[in-house]
Amino acid sequence: MPFESARTPDAVPLLQARGVSKSFDGLRALDDVELDIHHGEIFGLIGPNGAGKTTFFDILTGFCTPDAGGIVFDRVVLPRGEPRRVAERGIARSFQNARLFDDLSALENVLIGAHRRFRNGLWRTLARLPGLRVAERLAHEEARALLDYVGLGGHADTLAGTLPHGDRRRLEIARALAAHPTLLALDEPAAGMNATETDDLARLLRRIRADGTTVLLIEHDMALVMELCDRVAVLDAGRKIAEDTPAAVQGDPTVIEAYLGGPRHAG
Ligand SMILES: Nc1ncnc2c1ncn2[C@@H]1O[C@H](COP(=O)(O)OP(=O)(O)OP(=O)(O)O)[C@@H](O)[C@H]1O
């Protein structure tokens, strides 16, 4: 495990959110949220509907600008409201509804995920070599390997739009991994999956963690969160009400109240 040494208690967390706040038309979607994500863990972000989970993801990945606060990633403050620069810093995300290019093949979708790396360093150098399509060939090889990795090896040439739901979610993960992220942020990856697909997803995410990528997960499937996550943070109405191991959070009366409480928690 490459990150084992970084998981000692005094190691600097990979991600540190501090004082993150965001309102929409007077509604406090996030209220002074602080959380730490450590290298090499699967971190769950959970909470009732409307708790602010996606808003946090959007701020983290630059799709939304916070009113206050900020996020330090890999010891450097993340740019605010700039998705491309955040991606270049090593954060890749998936969306609640898979955003794939349906008219392109699975392989082409993964190649698009690799474009960040094409713009940089070695890839750019290789791409300039006259008469050689080295970069392109390597990218294709890696994209095929990534499809294998997520269990879609037989579907390289299948149009993304024709893939079943579970395969689409895994294709989105392959595309995100093509950017070689330090942090993979997944917004409800198990939504709409059947039990077998969810089991496959859990296996895949464990493998991703074992291979050294830190995972941040928004998820409503509590069984999955409990079995998979190393730690979880619970948001409720924009505030963080707990951050601990799944077992500790599960028994926390404040968390239980948030999930079972009054009408604003319905849904
Ligand atoms: N662009 C927006 N404009 C106005 N209100 C918004 C916007 N985005 C989110 N909100 C509101 O902010 C609150 C938090 O929403 P958010 O989507 O972050 O919650 P969530 O925890 O991801 O919910 P869910 O589990 O239902 O996806 C909600 O009340 C939502 O209606």
The ligand as an SDF file (V2000), in Angstrom:
LIG
                    3D

 31 33  0  0  0  0  0  0  0  0999 V2000
  -28.3970   25.8680   -7.8750 N   0  0  0  0  0  0  0  0  0  0  0  0
  -29.2270   25.9190   -6.8370 C   0  0  0  0  0  0  0  0  0  0  0  0
  -30.1420   26.8980   -6.7110 N   0  0  0  0  0  0  0  0  0  0  0  0
  -30.9760   26.9630   -5.6580 C   0  0  0  0  0  0  0  0  0  0  0  0
  -30.9840   26.0630   -4.6490 N   0  0  0  0  0  0  0  0  0  0  0  0
  -30.0940   25.0580   -4.7200 C   0  0  0  0  0  0  0  0  0  0  0  0
  -29.1840   24.9250   -5.8060 C   0  0  0  0  0  0  0  0  0  0  0  0
  -28.4170   23.8230   -5.5890 N   0  0  0  0  0  0  0  0  0  0  0  0
  -28.8620   23.2960   -4.4290 C   0  0  0  0  0  0  0  0  0  0  0  0
  -29.8450   24.0350   -3.9150 N   0  0  0  0  0  0  0  0  0  0  0  0
  -30.5280   23.7940   -2.6410 C   0  0  0  0  0  0  0  0  0  0  0  0
  -29.5270   23.6050   -1.6660 O   0  0  0  0  0  0  0  0  0  0  0  0
  -29.8880   22.5530   -0.7630 C   0  0  0  0  0  0  0  0  0  0  0  0
  -28.8370   21.4800   -0.7850 C   0  0  0  0  0  0  0  0  0  0  0  0
  -28.9250   20.7970   -2.0280 O   0  0  0  0  0  0  0  0  0  0  0  0
  -27.9500   19.6060   -2.4370 P   0  0  0  0  0  0  0  0  0  0  0  0
  -28.3280   19.1750   -3.8100 O   0  0  0  0  0  0  0  0  0  0  0  0
  -26.5480   20.0280   -2.2170 O   0  0  0  0  0  0  0  0  0  0  0  0
  -28.3340   18.4940   -1.3740 O   0  0  0  0  0  0  0  0  0  0  0  0
  -27.9990   16.9300   -1.3820 P   0  0  0  0  0  0  0  0  0  0  0  0
  -27.5930   16.5890    0.0020 O   0  0  0  0  0  0  0  0  0  0  0  0
  -27.0410   16.6300   -2.4620 O   0  0  0  0  0  0  0  0  0  0  0  0
  -29.4300   16.3180   -1.6850 O   0  0  0  0  0  0  0  0  0  0  0  0
  -29.8330   14.9430   -2.4400 P   0  0  0  0  0  0  0  0  0  0  0  0
  -29.4240   13.8420   -1.5340 O   0  0  0  0  0  0  0  0  0  0  0  0
  -31.3140   15.0620   -2.5480 O   0  0  0  0  0  0  0  0  0  0  0  0
  -29.1230   14.9430   -3.7670 O   0  0  0  0  0  0  0  0  0  0  0  0
  -31.2640   22.0700   -1.1910 C   0  0  0  0  0  0  0  0  0  0  0  0
  -32.2410   22.7260   -0.4370 O   0  0  0  0  0  0  0  0  0  0  0  0
  -31.3340   22.4920   -2.6500 C   0  0  0  0  0  0  0  0  0  0  0  0
  -32.6640   22.7120   -3.0540 O   0  0  0  0  0  0  0  0  0  0  0  0
  1  2  1  0
  2  3  1  0
  2  7  2  0
  3  4  2  0
  4  5  1  0
  5  6  2  0
  6  7  1  0
  6 10  1  0
  7  8  1  0
  8  9  2  0
  9 10  1  0
 10 11  1  0
 11 12  1  0
 11 30  1  0
 12 13  1  0
 13 14  1  0
 13 28  1  0
 14 15  1  0
 15 16  1  0
 16 17  2  0
 16 18  1  0
 16 19  1  0
 19 20  1  0
 20 21  2  0
 20 22  1  0
 20 23  1  0
 23 24  1  0
 24 25  2  0
 24 26  1  0
 24 27  1  0
 28 29  1  0
 28 30  1  0
 30 31  1  0
M  END
$$$$
